[in-house]
Amino acid sequence: MDHTPKGNRLHIALFGRRNAGKSSLINALTNQDIALVSNTPGTTTDPVYKAMEILPVGPVVLIDTPGLDDSGNLGELRVKRSMDVFNKADLALLVVDAQNGFTEYELKITQHCQNKKIPTIVVFNKIDIQGVAEQDIEQAKAAFSREPVLVSALTGQGISELKAAIVKTAPANWDDRVIVGDLLNPGDTVVLVTPIDTAAPKGRLILPQVQTIRDILDHQAMAYVVKESELRECLGNLNKKPKLVITDSQAFKEVARDTPEDIQLTSFSILFARYKGDLETLVAGAKAIGNLQPGDKVLISEACTHHRMEDDIGTKKIPGWLQKIVGGDLEFHWSSGHSFPEDLTEYKLVVHCGACMINGRQMLSRMMQVQQSGVPMVNYGVCIAYIMGILHRALSPFPTIQAMLADQNS
């Protein structure tokens, strides 16, 4: 559980006023002093992430946020960072100081949780100091149609009940999505093409490759892992035709050449477009690549902050390929990590990475933000397959989306 990637963990965010006891509650839930605690309001200045396990939910990320009632110029920045967490939360804990009751601040947070459709548990904290008024309990219950939980982070009272409520309230299907397993039958063979170049981490595979292998094995299928230069030999040595070939997007052209037409072909990035986001929307956005004009602005966004290599895919290869299609210079902007522009209206296209380092809710939130701005969006795999002229074939495991693309191009 300690090694489960953050993007695959249930994200539980704690919201509330300053000094409501959010940090103390995280310490009580984890049974560790991992969050700085003080009686001074505003001690937590940035969202703090802690990976842990809550049985039987499994691996989770607890997110401690600054109080939403902060004030002043610096306080406004803290509130903004707290508000950004709503886009990542699979489950919210609305922490209320029992001494202050359910106030306008809690009602405001309630509205945000409901707008984002985030399952929420109201937690009245500090009951060791003061009991909770019946009116506050009824108001909290009316807001979310479930009983609030009464706890004391200081004494541990009610923490077991809170963990039980988390198990009960967590979205039942938060981890139901699979990467590739639903496309396979037990006994199927899958060949994974993983180029080893300057961008490949020494001594290990990258996260999407590892997760895909695990998903294949979990569905009782067999995985063969080769470099692109070994693909043809591998296919020739197999006694049975593989069900699917999955490649790193950068090797699409070579792999498509060496893979017979009667074998399905796709990429890790396209699989992750479906796993973490909405593949249909990203494929629909590919048409915008052909409509780009010299001078247009393009945003390239990555969810991680890895060291850029000389031939980096996001800063070198994709921009070069796009400008070759356009026949002129484009104006590229980049974002990475948790940063994502608020105003997207200036862009003609957003190109996003495979999103292996963020959870599905955050990726979908970014996609909705882009859609609301009226801007088309693709991810690396869709973009590269389009550029290489093989997007239709790269969607062969997804005939419905393949047909949609054909209709779009007719």
N, C-alpha and C positions, 0 to 999 in steps of 0.2 A: 504493500500500500504506500510506503514511503516514496517509491519510485514512480508512482502513477503520475503522468504528465498533468500539469495544471489544467490544460484544455479539456481533459477528460474527467475532471472532478466536478461534483455538484458545488456551485458557488453560492454560499450563504452570506448575505450582507446584513450587517447590523446598522440600522439607522435610528436617529433620535436626536433629542436636544443635547447640548453640551452638559456634561456632568450627569447624564442619566445612568451612567455605569456600563456603557458599552464595552469598554476595555476590560473592566473587571469581570464582565460576563464572559468574555472570550477566555480569560484566564481560568474562570470556573469551569467552562466547557472543556477546555483542553487539560485542565489540572496542571497547568504550567504558568509561570510568570513570564509570559511572552509579550504582553502588551503593557506599555508604560501607564501607570495609574497614579492619579493625583487628584486632590480635591479642587485644584485650580481649574476652572472651566477652560476648554480649548487646549488641553494637553495633547490630544491627538491632532496633528496638523496636516497629515496626509493619510489617504487610505492605506491600511496595513493588511497584508495578505499572510495568512497562516494555513499551511497544508496540514491536515490531520485526518483521522478516521473516526467516523461515528457509526457504530454498528446498530442495525444491519444496513444502513444506507450505504456505507462504504467510504471511499476516499472523498473528502470534501475540501473546499477552500473557505475559510472564514475571513470575511473582509470587515475590518474595523474602520469606520468612517468618522471624520470630524463632524461636530454637531451642525445640524442644518439651521440652527438659529444664530449662527455666528454673525458678527457685524464688523463694520469697518472695511477698508480696502483689502487688507490681508484676509479678513474673515470671508469676504465675498469670493475670493479665490479658493478658500477652503471649501466653501459651500458648493462651488462649481465642480470641484473634484469629487465631492460626495455625490453630486447629482449624476456625474458620469458613471458611477458604480451601478446605477439603476439599469444601465444597458448590459451589465455583466451578470446580474443576480438571477439565479434560478429560484431562490427562496429568500425572503426577507424576514428579519426579526426586527420589529418595531419596538424599541426599548423605551419604556416610559418610567420616569421617576415617580414612585408611588406617592411621594410627598407633593408633587405638582399636579398630578392627575392627567387626564386625557384632554389636552388643550388644542388651540388652533394650530399649533405646530404639528401635532400628531395627525390632525385632520388633513393638513397639507400633504404630509407624507403618505397618508392613506390614499389620497387622490393620485399621487404619482404611482404608487404600487398598483392601483386599479387600472390606470391608463396603460401601464406596461404589462398588465396581466401577470403580475408576479404573485405567487402564493405567499401569504403573509401570516406570521404569528405575532400577536401583540404580547409583549413580555413586560409585566409590571415588576420593576426591580426595587430593591431596598425595602422589602416588606419587613425586615428585621427592625427598621426604624419606625415605620408607620404602615398600618393596614391600608387596603385599597377601598375607596368609597364604592358603594354598590352602583352609583350612577356612572362612575368611570368604567366599571366592568361591563355594564349594559351598553354603554356607548361604543366600547371597543368590540363587543360581541356583535352589535348591529352593523358595524363597519365591514367586518370580514366574515360574518355568519359562522364564527367558530369561537369557542371559549378562549379567553386570554389565559396565559400562564403566569402564575405568581411565584416570584423567586427572590432569593437573597444571594447575590453573587458573593457576598462576604462570608456567609455561613454555609452556603451550599444548599440551602433549603430550596426545593423545587427544581433543581438542576436535572435530576433524573426524569421528572415530568416534562421538562423542556426538551430533553433528548428524545423522549417518546413522541412528543408533538412534532418534532422535526421529521422523525421517521414517518409519521402519519401524514404530514402535510407536503413533504417533498414530492415534486411531480413524479408520477409513477413511471412515466416514459422518458425521463430525462436522459437516460443512457441507452435507450432502446435502439437507436440508430446503429447500423453496422456499416463498415467501410465497403466490403465486397462480399461478405458471406451470403447475403440473400441472393446473389447471382450464381451461386455454386451449389452443387450437389455433393454429398459425401463421396469421396474417391476421385473427384475432379482434380486435374492438374493445372496449376497456374505457373507461368514463367514470369519472373520479375526482373526487369532490366535496370540495373543500378550502376550508372557510369561512375568510375573512380577517377576524378579529376582534381584540380587544385581546390575546388570548393568542397570536396568530400571530406568529412572529419576523419582524421587519422585514427585507424584502429576500430572504427565503428560505422554503422549505417545511420542515416538521418532518421528523425522521428517518424515521418509518414511511412517510410519503408518498413521500419520495425513494427509499427502498429498494423500495417497491412498484412505482414507475415503472420502476426499473432491472430488476426481475424480469420485468415485462411485456415490456420491450424485449429482454431476454435470451432470451425464448421466442418471438421473432418475431411478437409481437402489437403492436397500436397503442393508445396511450393518449391520451385527451383529458382535460384538466384544466380544471375550471370551478368557480366559486363556486355555492353552493346556489341563488342567485337566477337563475343562468343555465342551470340544468339542463334545464328544460323546452324552452328555445330550442335548446339543444345537441342534445337528442334529436330535435327536429323537423327540424333541419338535416342530420342524418345520413342518408345514402342507404341504409345497412344497419343493422338493429337491433343494438345492442351486445350482446355476450355477457354483460356484467356491469356493474353500477354499484357502485362502492365509495365509501362516504361516511365522513366524520368522524362519530363516534357522536353528537356533540352536535346534528347536523343530521338525525338519523334520521327524525324525524316528517315534516319538510318534504320530504325526499328520497323517502321512501316514498310520499307523496301524489303526487309528480310523476313517479314511475317506473311505467310500465305493469306490470301483474301478470305479463306473459309475459317480463319481463326479470329475470334473477337480481339480487338485491340483498344486499349485506353491508357490513361496515365494516372499516376498517383494524385496529381493535382486535380484532375477531373473527378476522381473518386471522392476527394476531400471536398470538392465543391458541393457534392450531394450530401456528404457526411456532416459537414459543418454549416452549410448554407442552403442555397436553392439553385440547383444546377440549371433548371429551366430558365430562370431569370438571367443567369450568367451567359447561357448560350444565346439567348435573345439579344443580349448586349453586344455580341460579336459583330453584328451587322454594322455597328458604328465605326468599327475599325476601317472598313472600306470607305466610309464617308469623311474621314479625317482630311483636313486641309493644312498646308504649311502655315505655321504660326499658331495653330490650335494648342490649347493647354491640356495636358494629360497628367493626371495624378497617378503615381505608382506607390502603392501602400503595402508595407510588410508588417506583420504582427510581431516579428521578433527584431532584435537589434544585433544581429551577428556581424562579425568583422567582414567588411567588403573586400572581396578579392579583385584582382585586376580585370578579370573577365566576368564580373558579377552579373547574374541574370537580371536583377532588377535595375541596376544603374548603368549597365553597358549593353547587354545582349538585346533585351526587349526594346529599349529606346532605339538601338541601331536598326533592328528589324522593322519597327514601325515607321521610321523615317525613310527607309528604303521603299516601303509600300507607298508612302505619301509622295515621295520624290522631292522632299524638302525638309527643312528643319521644323521640329515641333518644340513647344516650350514645356519641359518636364518639371514637375514638382514631386517631391518625395515625402512620405511620412513613414514612421516606424514605431514599433512598440505600441504603447497605449495611446499614443498621439494620433488623432484623426481630425482633419479640418472640419470646422462647424459649417462654414460657407463653401458649398461645392458647386455653386451655380456657374462659376467661371470656367469649369472644365467641360470638355467635349467627351471625355472618357475617363473612367476610373479603372485601373488595373490592380487587382488585389492578389496577394500571395495565396497559398493554399490554406492558410489559417490554422495550421497545426498547433500553434502556440496560444490560441485563444479558444474559448468555449463557443458552442453553437449559438447561444443567445447573443453573445457579443457580435459574432459575424452577421447574424440575421439583423441585428440592430443597425449595423453599419450599412447593410444592403438596403434596409428601409429608409435610412437617412439619404442615401444616394438616390433612391427612387423618388422620394419626396422632392428632391432638388431637380428632378427631371433629367438626370444624367444617366447614360447607359453605363453598365459595369460588366467587366469580365474578370476572370482570375487567370493566373499564369498559364495553367494548362489549356484553358479554352482559347486564350489569346494566341499561344504558340501554335496550337493545332490549326487555328484559322490562318495564321501567317504562313504555315507550311502547306496549306491547301488540303489538309486531311481531317478537318473537324468532323465531317460527316462520318468518316470511318472511325474516328476516335470515340464516337458516341454509339458504336455498334452494340455495346451491352445494354443500351437504353433506347429501344426502338421507338418509343413514344416521342422522346425528345428529338431523336433523329428525324422522325417524320415532321415534327414542328419546324425544324431547321430547313427541311426541304420545302415546306410550304412557304416559309419566310423568304426563301431565295427564288421562288418561282414567280 
